[in-house]
Amino acid sequence: MASPAEYYKSLPPISKAYGTACLAVTVAFALGVVNPANIALLPELVFYRFQVWRLITNFFFLGKFSINFGIRLLMM
């Protein structure tokens, strides 16, 4: 069985970047650095206040650490 490091190295670059970003945002949420309300996709804030980062960052938050988070991360 391959180690986690070997599995990570075998991933394609886009999947590796997306998985790392998802893990980083979830860790930041767990540590209280990021509030999910600041990255949620709220159309009125995107179109009227021009908070365009919400178009991208909402895809990186998979929820709090749980078995579901692990499964979602592995399914990517």
N, CA, C and O atoms as a GROMACS GRO file, in nm:
protein
  304
    1MET      N    1   0.085  -0.119   0.000
    1MET     CA    2   0.000   0.000   0.000
    1MET      C    3   0.089   0.124   0.000
    1MET      O    4   0.189   0.131   0.071
    2ALA      N    5   0.052   0.221  -0.079
    2ALA     CA    6   0.129   0.344  -0.092
    2ALA      C    7   0.111   0.431   0.032
    2ALA      O    8   0.004   0.434   0.093
    3SER      N    9   0.216   0.502   0.066
    3SER     CA   10   0.208   0.594   0.178
    3SER      C   11   0.132   0.720   0.135
    3SER      O   12   0.116   0.744   0.015
    4PRO      N   13   0.084   0.799   0.231
    4PRO     CA   14   0.015   0.923   0.194
    4PRO      C   15   0.102   1.018   0.110
    4PRO      O   16   0.053   1.087   0.022
    5ALA      N   17   0.233   1.020   0.139
    5ALA     CA   18   0.322   1.106   0.061
    5ALA      C   19   0.331   1.060  -0.084
    5ALA      O   20   0.332   1.142  -0.175
    6GLU      N   21   0.336   0.929  -0.106
    6GLU     CA   22   0.340   0.877  -0.243
    6GLU      C   23   0.209   0.905  -0.315
    6GLU      O   24   0.208   0.938  -0.434
    7TYR      N   25   0.098   0.891  -0.243
    7TYR     CA   26  -0.032   0.921  -0.303
    7TYR      C   27  -0.040   1.068  -0.343
    7TYR      O   28  -0.088   1.101  -0.452
    8TYR      N   29   0.007   1.157  -0.255
    8TYR     CA   30   0.004   1.300  -0.284
    8TYR      C   31   0.090   1.333  -0.406
    8TYR      O   32   0.050   1.413  -0.491
    9LYS      N   33   0.208   1.273  -0.414
    9LYS     CA   34   0.297   1.298  -0.527
    9LYS      C   35   0.241   1.246  -0.659
    9LYS      O   36   0.272   1.298  -0.766
   10SER      N   37   0.157   1.143  -0.651
   10SER     CA   38   0.102   1.085  -0.774
   10SER      C   39  -0.018   1.163  -0.829
   10SER      O   40  -0.062   1.136  -0.941
   11LEU      N   41  -0.070   1.259  -0.754
   11LEU     CA   42  -0.186   1.336  -0.799
   11LEU      C   43  -0.148   1.432  -0.912
   11LEU      O   44  -0.035   1.480  -0.916
   12PRO      N   45  -0.240   1.459  -1.002
   12PRO     CA   46  -0.216   1.561  -1.105
   12PRO      C   47  -0.204   1.700  -1.039
   12PRO      O   48  -0.258   1.721  -0.931
   13PRO      N   49  -0.134   1.792  -1.103
   13PRO     CA   50  -0.110   1.924  -1.041
   13PRO      C   51  -0.237   1.999  -1.001
   13PRO      O   52  -0.240   2.061  -0.895
   14ILE      N   53  -0.340   1.996  -1.084
   14ILE     CA   54  -0.463   2.069  -1.052
   14ILE      C   55  -0.532   2.008  -0.931
   14ILE      O   56  -0.577   2.080  -0.842
   15SER      N   57  -0.540   1.876  -0.927
   15SER     CA   58  -0.602   1.808  -0.812
   15SER      C   59  -0.522   1.833  -0.685
   15SER      O   60  -0.579   1.851  -0.578
   16LYS      N   61  -0.391   1.833  -0.698
   16LYS     CA   62  -0.304   1.858  -0.583
   16LYS      C   63  -0.326   2.000  -0.530
   16LYS      O   64  -0.336   2.020  -0.408
   17ALA      N   65  -0.332   2.098  -0.620
   17ALA     CA   66  -0.352   2.237  -0.578
   17ALA      C   67  -0.489   2.256  -0.515
   17ALA      O   68  -0.501   2.322  -0.411
   18TYR      N   69  -0.593   2.198  -0.576
   18TYR     CA   70  -0.728   2.212  -0.521
   18TYR      C   71  -0.741   2.142  -0.385
   18TYR      O   72  -0.799   2.199  -0.293
   19GLY      N   73  -0.687   2.023  -0.373
   19GLY     CA   74  -0.692   1.952  -0.246
   19GLY      C   75  -0.617   2.024  -0.136
   19GLY      O   76  -0.663   2.030  -0.022
   20THR      N   77  -0.501   2.080  -0.171
   20THR     CA   78  -0.423   2.156  -0.073
   20THR      C   79  -0.497   2.282  -0.031
   20THR      O   80  -0.498   2.317   0.087
   21ALA      N   81  -0.560   2.350  -0.126
   21ALA     CA   82  -0.638   2.470  -0.093
   21ALA      C   83  -0.757   2.436  -0.004
   21ALA      O   84  -0.786   2.509   0.091
   22CYS      N   85  -0.825   2.326  -0.033
   22CYS     CA   86  -0.939   2.283   0.051
   22CYS      C   87  -0.893   2.252   0.192
   22CYS      O   88  -0.957   2.292   0.290
   23LEU      N   89  -0.781   2.182   0.204
   23LEU     CA   90  -0.728   2.149   0.336
   23LEU      C   91  -0.686   2.275   0.410
   23LEU      O   92  -0.712   2.288   0.530
   24ALA      N   93  -0.620   2.368   0.341
   24ALA     CA   94  -0.575   2.492   0.404
   24ALA      C   95  -0.692   2.577   0.454
   24ALA      O   96  -0.687   2.630   0.565
   25VAL      N   97  -0.796   2.590   0.374
   25VAL     CA   98  -0.913   2.669   0.416
   25VAL      C   99  -0.984   2.603   0.533
   25VAL      O  100  -1.030   2.672   0.624
   26THR      N  101  -0.994   2.471   0.532
   26THR     CA  102  -1.060   2.401   0.642
   26THR      C  103  -0.979   2.411   0.770
   26THR      O  104  -1.036   2.427   0.878
   27VAL      N  105  -0.847   2.403   0.761
   27VAL     CA  106  -0.762   2.421   0.879
   27VAL      C  107  -0.776   2.563   0.931
   27VAL      O  108  -0.785   2.584   1.052
   28ALA      N  109  -0.777   2.661   0.841
   28ALA     CA  110  -0.794   2.801   0.883
   28ALA      C  111  -0.928   2.821   0.952
   28ALA      O  112  -0.937   2.896   1.050
   29PHE      N  113  -1.033   2.755   0.903
   29PHE     CA  114  -1.164   2.762   0.968
   29PHE      C  115  -1.160   2.698   1.106
   29PHE      O  116  -1.214   2.752   1.202
   30ALA      N  117  -1.096   2.582   1.116
   30ALA     CA  118  -1.089   2.510   1.244
   30ALA      C  119  -1.010   2.590   1.348
   30ALA      O  120  -1.040   2.582   1.467
   31LEU      N  121  -0.911   2.666   1.304
   31LEU     CA  122  -0.830   2.747   1.396
   31LEU      C  123  -0.893   2.884   1.424
   31LEU      O  124  -0.841   2.959   1.506
   32GLY      N  125  -1.003   2.916   1.358
   32GLY     CA  126  -1.071   3.042   1.380
   32GLY      C  127  -1.014   3.158   1.302
   32GLY      O  128  -1.046   3.273   1.330
   33VAL      N  129  -0.930   3.131   1.204
   33VAL     CA  130  -0.869   3.236   1.123
   33VAL      C  131  -0.967   3.285   1.016
   33VAL      O  132  -0.970   3.404   0.984
   34VAL      N  133  -1.046   3.193   0.962
   34VAL     CA  134  -1.140   3.225   0.854
   34VAL      C  135  -1.282   3.202   0.903
   34VAL      O  136  -1.313   3.099   0.963
   35ASN      N  137  -1.368   3.298   0.876
   35ASN     CA  138  -1.510   3.284   0.904
   35ASN      C  139  -1.578   3.242   0.773
   35ASN      O  140  -1.561   3.309   0.671
   36PRO      N  141  -1.655   3.133   0.773
   36PRO     CA  142  -1.720   3.090   0.648
   36PRO      C  143  -1.808   3.196   0.585
   36PRO      O  144  -1.830   3.194   0.464
   37ALA      N  145  -1.860   3.288   0.663
   37ALA     CA  146  -1.943   3.395   0.607
   37ALA      C  147  -1.861   3.488   0.518
   37ALA      O  148  -1.916   3.556   0.432
   38ASN      N  149  -1.729   3.491   0.537
   38ASN     CA  150  -1.643   3.577   0.455
   38ASN      C  151  -1.607   3.515   0.321
   38ASN      O  152  -1.559   3.585   0.232
   39ILE      N  153  -1.630   3.384   0.305
   39ILE     CA  154  -1.597   3.320   0.178
   39ILE      C  155  -1.719   3.261   0.109
   39ILE      O  156  -1.708   3.207  -0.001
   40ALA      N  157  -1.834   3.270   0.173
   40ALA     CA  158  -1.957   3.214   0.114
   40ALA      C  159  -1.996   3.290  -0.012
   40ALA      O  160  -1.971   3.410  -0.023
   41LEU      N  161  -2.057   3.220  -0.104
   41LEU     CA  162  -2.102   3.283  -0.229
   41LEU      C  163  -2.238   3.349  -0.205
   41LEU      O  164  -2.341   3.282  -0.204
   42LEU      N  165  -2.234   3.480  -0.185
   42LEU     CA  166  -2.355   3.559  -0.166
   42LEU      C  167  -2.365   3.656  -0.284
   42LEU      O  168  -2.288   3.752  -0.292
   43PRO      N  169  -2.459   3.631  -0.376
   43PRO     CA  170  -2.464   3.709  -0.500
   43PRO      C  171  -2.473   3.860  -0.479
   43PRO      O  172  -2.413   3.937  -0.554
   44GLU      N  173  -2.548   3.903  -0.378
   44GLU     CA  174  -2.560   4.048  -0.359
   44GLU      C  175  -2.427   4.112  -0.322
   44GLU      O  176  -2.402   4.227  -0.359
   45LEU      N  177  -2.341   4.040  -0.250
   45LEU     CA  178  -2.209   4.095  -0.217
   45LEU      C  179  -2.116   4.091  -0.338
   45LEU      O  180  -2.030   4.178  -0.353
   46VAL      N  181  -2.130   3.993  -0.422
   46VAL     CA  182  -2.047   3.984  -0.542
   46VAL      C  183  -2.084   4.094  -0.641
   46VAL      O  184  -1.995   4.161  -0.694
   47PHE      N  185  -2.213   4.112  -0.667
   47PHE     CA  186  -2.256   4.205  -0.772
   47PHE      C  187  -2.264   4.350  -0.726
   47PHE      O  188  -2.239   4.441  -0.806
   48TYR      N  189  -2.299   4.375  -0.600
   48TYR     CA  190  -2.317   4.513  -0.555
   48TYR      C  191  -2.198   4.568  -0.479
   48TYR      O  192  -2.178   4.690  -0.477
   49ARG      N  193  -2.120   4.482  -0.414
   49ARG     CA  194  -2.002   4.529  -0.341
   49ARG      C  195  -1.872   4.482  -0.406
   49ARG      O  196  -1.764   4.509  -0.355
   50PHE      N  197  -1.883   4.413  -0.519
   50PHE     CA  198  -1.768   4.370  -0.599
   50PHE      C  199  -1.668   4.285  -0.521
   50PHE      O  200  -1.547   4.300  -0.538
   51GLN      N  201  -1.719   4.197  -0.437
   51GLN     CA  202  -1.633   4.103  -0.363
   51GLN      C  203  -1.615   3.978  -0.449
   51GLN      O  204  -1.673   3.873  -0.422
   52VAL      N  205  -1.534   3.993  -0.554
   52VAL     CA  206  -1.522   3.889  -0.656
   52VAL      C  207  -1.449   3.764  -0.607
   52VAL      O  208  -1.462   3.658  -0.669
   53TRP      N  209  -1.373   3.772  -0.497
   53TRP     CA  210  -1.305   3.653  -0.445
   53TRP      C  211  -1.405   3.546  -0.404
   53TRP      O  212  -1.371   3.428  -0.398
   54ARG      N  213  -1.527   3.585  -0.376
   54ARG     CA  214  -1.630   3.489  -0.335
   54ARG      C  215  -1.665   3.392  -0.449
   54ARG      O  216  -1.717   3.283  -0.424
   55LEU      N  217  -1.638   3.432  -0.573
   55LEU     CA  218  -1.664   3.344  -0.688
   55LEU      C  219  -1.570   3.224  -0.688
   55LEU      O  220  -1.604   3.120  -0.746
   56ILE      N  221  -1.455   3.235  -0.626
   56ILE     CA  222  -1.355   3.128  -0.624
   56ILE      C  223  -1.346   3.060  -0.488
   56ILE      O  224  -1.346   2.937  -0.480
   57THR      N  225  -1.340   3.139  -0.381
   57THR     CA  226  -1.310   3.082  -0.249
   57THR      C  227  -1.420   2.992  -0.194
   57THR      O  228  -1.392   2.907  -0.110
   58ASN      N  229  -1.542   3.008  -0.240
   58ASN     CA  230  -1.650   2.923  -0.185
   58ASN      C  231  -1.630   2.777  -0.220
   58ASN      O  232  -1.681   2.690  -0.149
   59PHE      N  233  -1.557   2.746  -0.326
   59PHE     CA  234  -1.534   2.607  -0.365
   59PHE      C  235  -1.428   2.538  -0.279
   59PHE      O  236  -1.415   2.416  -0.285
   60PHE      N  237  -1.353   2.614  -0.200
   60PHE     CA  238  -1.246   2.556  -0.120
   60PHE      C  239  -1.290   2.514   0.019
   60PHE      O  240  -1.216   2.442   0.088
   61PHE      N  241  -1.406   2.554   0.063
   61PHE     CA  242  -1.452   2.519   0.197
   61PHE      C  243  -1.542   2.396   0.189
   61PHE      O  244  -1.649   2.402   0.128
   62LEU      N  245  -1.499   2.286   0.249
   62LEU     CA  246  -1.574   2.161   0.244
   62LEU      C  247  -1.646   2.131   0.375
   62LEU      O  248  -1.707   2.025   0.388
   63GLY      N  249  -1.642   2.222   0.471
   63GLY     CA  250  -1.707   2.199   0.599
   63GLY      C  251  -1.605   2.172   0.707
   63GLY      O  252  -1.485   2.174   0.683
   64LYS      N  253  -1.655   2.148   0.827
   64LYS     CA  254  -1.563   2.122   0.939
   64LYS      C  255  -1.501   1.984   0.925
   64LYS      O  256  -1.547   1.900   0.847
   65PHE      N  257  -1.394   1.961   1.002
   65PHE     CA  258  -1.328   1.831   0.999
   65PHE      C  259  -1.424   1.723   1.046
   65PHE      O  260  -1.480   1.732   1.155
   66SER      N  261  -1.442   1.622   0.964
   66SER     CA  262  -1.527   1.508   0.997
   66SER      C  263  -1.494   1.396   0.900
   66SER      O  264  -1.410   1.412   0.812
   67ILE      N  265  -1.560   1.286   0.915
   67ILE     CA  266  -1.540   1.176   0.821
   67ILE      C  267  -1.588   1.217   0.682
   67ILE      O  268  -1.530   1.175   0.582
   68ASN      N  269  -1.693   1.297   0.676
   68ASN     CA  270  -1.741   1.346   0.546
   68ASN      C  271  -1.637   1.434   0.476
   68ASN      O  272  -1.622   1.427   0.354
   69PHE      N  273  -1.566   1.516   0.554
   69PHE     CA  274  -1.460   1.598   0.496
   69PHE      C  275  -1.353   1.509   0.434
   69PHE      O  276  -1.308   1.534   0.322
   70GLY      N  277  -1.312   1.407   0.507
   70GLY     CA  278  -1.210   1.316   0.455
   70GLY      C  279  -1.254   1.245   0.328
   70GLY      O  280  -1.175   1.230   0.235
   71ILE      N  281  -1.378   1.203   0.325
   71ILE     CA  282  -1.430   1.135   0.206
   71ILE      C  283  -1.436   1.231   0.088
   71ILE      O  284  -1.398   1.194  -0.024
   72ARG      N  285  -1.482   1.354   0.110
   72ARG     CA  286  -1.487   1.453   0.001
   72ARG      C  287  -1.348   1.483  -0.053
   72ARG      O  288  -1.328   1.496  -0.173
   73LEU      N  289  -1.251   1.493   0.039
   73LEU     CA  290  -1.115   1.523  -0.004
   73LEU      C  291  -1.057   1.408  -0.084
   73LEU      O  292  -0.986   1.430  -0.183
   74LEU      N  293  -1.086   1.285  -0.044
   74LEU     CA  294  -1.035   1.170  -0.118
   74LEU      C  295  -1.106   1.150  -0.252
   74LEU      O  296  -1.046   1.098  -0.346
   75MET      N  297  -1.231   1.192  -0.261
   75MET     CA  298  -1.306   1.173  -0.384
   75MET      C  299  -1.265   1.269  -0.495
   75MET      O  300  -1.303   1.250  -0.610
   76MET      N  301  -1.190   1.372  -0.463
   76MET     CA  302  -1.149   1.468  -0.566
   76MET      C  303  -1.056   1.405  -0.661
   76MET      O  304  -1.011   1.470  -0.756
   0.00000   0.00000   0.00000
